[in-house]
Amino acid sequence: MSRRGNCWDNAPQESFFGHFKDEANIKECQTLVELKKEIKKYMIYYNRYRYQWDLKKMTPVQYRNHLNNLV
């Protein structure tokens, strides 16, 4: 952990939630069940299909498997 007030501590979370707000259809959800389904759907999309520039243009699942193959 860095010193208090360092913006880099929260950068990955802020980036994720920024993309989440832009890409997920959470405003259309009327019930908590619909919201949970939309969040789960987005998490599957984000982890399995959405390429990340910082992960060598791989999805998080592909990058994890790539790292496991290196060991």
C-alpha positions in Angstrom: 0.0 0.0 0.0 1.2 3.5 -0.8 0.6 6.6 1.2 -2.9 7.9 1.7 -4.4 9.8 -1.2 -2.4 8.2 -3.9 -4.7 7.9 -6.9 -2.8 4.9 -8.3 -4.2 2.6 -5.6 -7.7 2.7 -7.0 -6.8 3.1 -10.7 -7.6 -0.6 -11.8 -11.0 -0.5 -9.9 -11.9 2.9 -11.3 -11.1 1.8 -14.8 -13.2 -1.4 -14.5 -16.2 0.4 -13.1 -15.9 3.1 -15.7 -16.1 0.5 -18.5 -18.9 -1.3 -16.6 -21.0 1.8 -16.5 -20.5 2.5 -20.2 -20.9 -1.1 -21.5 -23.5 -2.8 -19.2 -27.2 -2.1 -19.6 -27.9 -1.6 -15.8 -30.2 1.3 -16.3 -32.8 -0.9 -18.0 -33.0 -3.2 -15.0 -36.3 -3.0 -13.0 -35.6 -5.6 -10.3 -32.7 -6.8 -8.2 -32.8 -10.2 -10.0 -32.5 -8.5 -13.4 -29.6 -6.4 -12.1 -27.8 -9.5 -10.8 -28.3 -11.2 -14.2 -26.9 -8.2 -16.1 -23.9 -8.0 -13.8 -23.2 -11.7 -14.2 -23.6 -11.4 -18.0 -21.1 -8.5 -18.1 -18.6 -10.3 -15.9 -18.6 -13.3 -18.3 -18.2 -10.9 -21.2 -15.4 -8.9 -19.5 -13.4 -12.0 -18.4 -13.8 -14.2 -21.5 -14.4 -12.0 -24.5 -13.2 -8.4 -23.9 -9.6 -7.9 -24.9 -7.4 -5.8 -22.7 -4.5 -3.7 -24.0 -2.5 -4.1 -20.8 -2.8 -7.9 -21.0 -1.0 -8.2 -24.4 -4.4 -7.8 -26.2 -5.8 -11.0 -24.5 -8.8 -11.5 -22.4 -8.2 -12.0 -18.7 -8.9 -15.7 -19.0 -6.5 -16.1 -21.9 -3.8 -14.1 -20.1 -4.2 -16.3 -17.0 -3.9 -19.4 -19.1 -0.9 -17.9 -20.9 0.9 -17.3 -17.6 0.1 -20.8 -16.4 1.7 -22.2 -19.5 4.9 -20.3 -18.9 5.5 -22.0 -15.5 
